[in-house]
Amino acid sequence: YNFHPRIGRIVKEVVEGPPRKLLEKVAELIASTTLDKYPQVSAVRVQVGKPHVAVQGSVDYLGVEIIRHRGLDG
């Protein structure tokens, strides 16, 4: 079952929706929406990154990765 186009739409909705201050929140929304919309998906891994971050030091990229598993009850 090919979820790529569907997941792409979820990512687009989250990223183009209301601004979020934390990359973790963006990743969490993508993961939770995916698990909510697709009961056949048992786990999801989401990586979100932001290039050229304005932090002290030499940083080309800042990102977060989360893994979420569906609970035992659903």
N, C-alpha and C positions, 0 to 999 in steps of 0.2 A: 504494500500500500504506500503510495507516494505522498508524503505529507509536505514536501518542500514548498510548493506554492501556497499551501494553507498556512504554514508556519511563517512564510514570508509576509503574508497579509497581517498576521498578528504582530510581527516585528514592526511593520510599517505603521500600524495603528498606534502602537505604544510609543514609538520614537517620534511620530508626528503629532501625538496627542499633547496634553498639558505638559509643560516642562517639569522635569524631575531634577532635583539637586544632586542625587547620588546615582552612580552607575549601578549600585546594588539594587536600588529600587526599580530601575529599568529592567534589569535581569530578572528580578523576582516577578514583576508583572508579566513578562514574556513567559516565564515558566508556569506560573499559576494559571494564566489564561489558556495556555496550551493544554495543561492537564484538565482544566475545567471543560474545554470544548471537545476534547477527544478522549473519551473514556478508554479507548483501546490502547492509548499510550501509557505505559507503566512508569517511565522515567524520562527526564529531560535534562540535558546539559546545555547551559546558555553561557556564552562568552560575550561580553560587551567591552568595547575598548574606545578610548578617546585619544587620537593622536595629538601631538604638539600641546601637551598640557603645561599650563603656566604654574609650575612649581619650582622651588629652588633646586638647582642642580641640573644635571644633564639627563633629561627624560624625553625620549622620543615617543613614548606610548605608555598609557596607563590603562589598566583593565581589571576586570573582575570575571571570575568564572563561578557559577553555582551549579549544583546538581540537585534536582528534586525528584523524589520518588513518590508515587501514589501511595496514599495510606492504605492500610489493610482493609478499611471499611469502604473503599471505593476508589 
